[in-house]
Amino acid sequence: MKSQLNVSTLVAVLVVAGLVLLPVYSNLTGNIFILTLFTRIVILALAAVSLNLIMGYGGMMSFGHAAYLGIGGYAVGILAQEGIGSGWAQFAVAIAVSALYALVIGALSLRTRGVYFIMITLAFAQMAYYVASGLARYGGDDGLTVYKRSDFGGLINLGNRVQFYYLCLFCLLAVVVLIWRIVNSRFGLVLQGLRSNEQRMQAIGFPSKRYKLACFVIAGMLCGLSGALLANNTDFVSPAVMYWTRSGDLMVMVILGGMGTLMGPVVGSVVFLVLEEVLSQLTEYWALIMGPLLLLIVLFGRGGIMGMLGRLNRG
Amino acid sequence: MLLVVEQFLNGLQFGLLLFLLAAGLTLVFGIMDLVNLAHGSLYMMGAYFAATFVAWTGSFVLGAVMALGATLLLGIVLEFTALRHLYGRDHLDHVLATFGLILFFNEAVRLIWGPAGLALPLPSWLAFPVTIMPGIQYPAYRLAIIVVALLVALLLYLGVMRTRIGMLIRAGASNREMIGALGINIKLLYTLVFGLGAALAGLAGLMQAPILTVQIGMGENILILAFVVIVIGGIGSIRGAFIAAIMIGLIDTMGRAFLPNLLRQVLNSAAASTAAPAMSSMLIYLLMAIVLVARPEGLFPANRR
């Protein structure tokens, strides 16, 4: 086999290298804004990567993924408010509650399929949204300010911009590697088999629902982690992070980058959020350009950015 | 008693509006297999058109008719330029593309009409209370909405069940390939159905406009409710949409009206008054989850094989 430089691999490597070197650039130029922007991008990329696990590899189109962002965020916010500042405890609770939520709604939602699955996950996320709005003790509609970031002892200081950025980036890359391992494991292969033909897999004797539920729970836990980081980043958590348009944003990032590819969601998040930022500085009416752009990408760019790069590769 | 009747009528009126929105959505969904998130934008455009044309012509009816025509036209143009190319694609592509359309419409409205909302005044000939029962009065405009929506629902029912085009629509909902193979011009049928759905959404928007303010994003909240309606009713089923819409309208309105008092008997009043709005907003999603868990294809699945 001829060894050939793969364009999409190259882009993936460049993106990771860029993300790793970003604080250096920010430090040299004194541009603090770009570091703040990219901290948010890296955190949301983590959420998009977790969504890609169920959407791209598991074939489960969840329209309620932002619920975990809220669950993770409220775990940090509520524990901080109640005087438990330990990051270990906060993050553990964020992930555990996300897992529990995913287990319950997954078990119920996986009874349905197709559009009904999209809608039932949306319904559960909306319920979570309204529960958060009703938490009067924790700010209700107005949200909850996190006065003190998660405390990891002397290990890492989340108040430091650069340290916090690298923590987020470490989490993102670790999760990407984890998903790479999952996808190529026996479990991941069964999952992808289920995505292509569930009946056939069942006929061979795989308990399809159990595999899908496990996948759903893993993705939920990873997104809960992202939510805990997000609350630390903004020092604030409100029901708005769970609103359905946020779930839509996450889906857009995944599809834009390339569903079912390892680095697609990361590339998609970077492109989507940078584009949003650039266009909003260019004109107040940025969505006037962004909207049709999304439409064009769907119409002409099948498989998202990674898909297009793949075609470029084949010539 | 007074309050119950009034809230019941409010719920009915809201449910009927939801039905107008959901009918178009479920037709487009059932026949073209298109998930159209931008349906809420057409509802918003209907309201904006109405506010503009009514202010322009000075007549509510004339303005409403013009707004209806404009939404119909907008729907047809939208289908022709963009959505037509999405048929047969993955549902996710639909979600992404029509999500983009929502962004576009919201921003276009901000550009044309400005960020502040518009107000559409109640037509003066409907701005009086009607005595519906001894001692119970109800605004005439809301009654008019109920009457118009029921009339449209009846027309829609007759149109779908008794006419040739309606027959084609039903046939399209149950088997798309087959009616194409039988020599029906599907493209035209699709454009027609989409235009009809757009006009219904516009009608809902313009009728709701005098009650609420006309503002950006007004389509999104109600769109989700309309989706809940068609999912509970069963995708592609007009009858299901009708029943589910009335159900959702009543539950949502009655829940908002009476849940706080019910809760107050269980909890202390401070906790009840904060928990009640959230709980009543949750009720319909709870209903949807229960329906889907019990009957994964909705109450009246249209294309059962």
Interface residues (C-beta under 8 A of the other chain):
Chain A: M55 M61 F63 L108 S109 R111 T112 R113 G114 V115 Y116 I118 M119 I120 L122 A123 F124 Q126 M127 Y130 V131 S133 G134 A136 G140 W244 T245 G248 M251 V252 I255 L256 M259 Y285 W286 A287 L288 M290 G291 P292 L293 L294 L295 I297 V298 L299
Chain B: F29 V35 L37 A82 H85 L86 R89 H91 L92 D93 V95 L96 A97 F99 G100 L101 I102 L103 F104 F105 N106 E107 A108 R110 L111 E220 I224 F227 V228 V231 I235 A271 T274 A275 P277 A278 M279 S281 M282 Y285 L286 M288 A289 L292 V293 P296 E297 G298
